[in-house]
Amino acid sequence: MQDFRNHHDFRTLSAAFAIWAAHFTLLWAASITFPGEPAARWLALAFTVIALAALAWLYLRAGKPKLGSVAGLGLAIATVGTLYDSVPPLIG
């Protein structure tokens, strides 16, 4: 009889996308709360550093998955998305 379990790491994928979504939401809230003020830029920088640290921790926790895996691709997409989200608030 065959083993029908799924061996893909969808928890890491889901966690990476949740970090990305939380980062986007926090940046949006900061830019709406402090429009055009330096506080929004500082908050954006802090949130970005925290999100990237969380994604790095998740990468290490998942055992450094390869880019071709579900977890690796999810982490790569979430990292690029987090960096892309941080550009508009940081440049003004």
Secondary structure as the mmCIF struct_conf table of DSSP 4:
data_model
#
loop_
_struct_conf.conf_type_id
_struct_conf.id
_struct_conf.beg_label_comp_id
_struct_conf.beg_label_asym_id
_struct_conf.beg_label_seq_id
_struct_conf.end_label_comp_id
_struct_conf.end_label_asym_id
_struct_conf.end_label_seq_id
BEND BEND1 HIS A 8 HIS A 8
HELX_RH_AL_P HELX_RH_AL_P1 PHE A 10 THR A 33
BEND BEND2 PHE A 34 PHE A 34
TURN_TY1_P TURN_TY1_P1 PRO A 35 GLY A 36
BEND BEND3 GLU A 37 GLU A 37
HELX_RH_AL_P HELX_RH_AL_P2 PRO A 38 ARG A 61
TURN_TY1_P TURN_TY1_P2 ALA A 62 GLY A 63
TURN_TY1_P TURN_TY1_P3 LEU A 67 GLY A 68
BEND BEND4 SER A 69 SER A 69
HELX_RH_AL_P HELX_RH_AL_P3 VAL A 70 ILE A 91
#
